[in-house]
Amino acid sequence: MYPTILRTDAELHILEQEMDSLNRVAHVVTTASTDAEALAREAVDAHIILTCYTDIPARVIDAAKDLKGIVKYGVGVDAIDIEAASRNGVAVVNCPDYGSETVADHAFALLLGLARKIVKIDRAMRDKAWVWPAPEYLGVDLAGKTLGLLGLGRIGGAMARRGAGFGMECVAHDPYVSDETARRLGIGPVGFGELLERSDFLSVHCILTPETRAILGQREFKAMKDTAFLINVSRGAIAEESALISAIEDGWIAGVGLDVFPDEPLEPDFPLLGLDNVILTPHLAWWTEEAFDRVERETLSRITEIIDGKRPKYLKNPEIYE
């Protein structure tokens, strides 16, 4: 009898191009439910939950009595109740290898767009067909500027390489990375306060945890230079949303490039829509042909490992095997 995989986020067509391979080893059920109560009912017979953005709380995990694994189609597992999974002996795994360079490319594209006021100039060109040099279109160089990294994992390191290539000084704050490791990468390790004060461009690359949730609030934004830009391709909740909106509207910082938001998708009345010093993309920093192929293959591998009874790669709760 084939194991049952409950696949969430129906709109994403997760593993669609690998579906023939997946159907050889499992029975796949796709749900459009995101409500915990409905999802719990549908998860009763699931052996594996395959998810991307949907919250997988304890209620869903407890309801799935035969559940062996939860596979995240991507990197961040903050939407999965790992404690509940561990209590039930359920493996939680992710796929972190597929898109580090890809996401760093996107983050740096946001940085460049902010530095050179691309959005403002593009809008003016579309409206007027041509604009001449004027103070409102004056950008800034990257060479000699300080790129601050909040988090120095795979993507943070890739972002630092891009900054160095443009002649930027790179500094980082990450309590889980040693100063020696940072220096070996050509990055200056600094405290959190110094990171805020020195950064001309602050790029967020830490994961969302209780410690990092809303770590950027009113006090932190006011500690930054009023000429500084924020780039966030990690998780929206790392920045306290009302403080971020105030930082832009009141000029505490110069602008922001966001690919992630506390609540997704955005509503049409989101306050930052339409501002010239704001670049917004819809959680698509990972969305390239090559990265898409890689995450599909990685996800299939994690599922196959669980079905085969192997200890899966990138296990987030290794205690279940102890």
Sequence and secondary structure as in RCSB ss.txt:
>XXXX:A:sequence
MYPTILRTDAELHILEQEMDSLNRVAHVVTTASTDAEALAREAVDAHIILTCYTDIPARVIDAAKDLKGIVKYGV
GVDAIDIEAASRNGVAVVNCPDYGSETVADHAFALLLGLARKIVKIDRAMRDKAWVWPAPEYLGVDLAGKTLGLL
GLGRIGGAMARRGAGFGMECVAHDPYVSDETARRLGIGPVGFGELLERSDFLSVHCILTPETRAILGQREFKAMK
DTAFLINVSRGAIAEESALISAIEDGWIAGVGLDVFPDEPLEPDFPLLGLDNVILTPHLAWWTEEAFDRVERETL
SRITEIIDGKRPKYLKNPEIYE
>XXXX:A:secstr
   EEEE  GGG TTGGGHHHHHTT EEEE    SHHHHHHHTTT SEEEESSS B HHHHHH TT  EEEESSS
  TTB HHHHHHTT EEE   SSSHHHHHHHHHHHHHHHHTTHHHHHHHHHHHS     GGG     TT EEEEE
  SHHHHHHHHHHHHTT EEEEE TTS HHHHHHTT EE  HHHHHHH SEEEE     TTTTT B HHHHHHS 
TT EEEE S GGGB HHHHHHHHHTTSSSEEEES  SSSS  TT TTTT TTEEE  S TT SHHHHHHHHHHHH
HHHHHHHTT   TTBS GGGG 
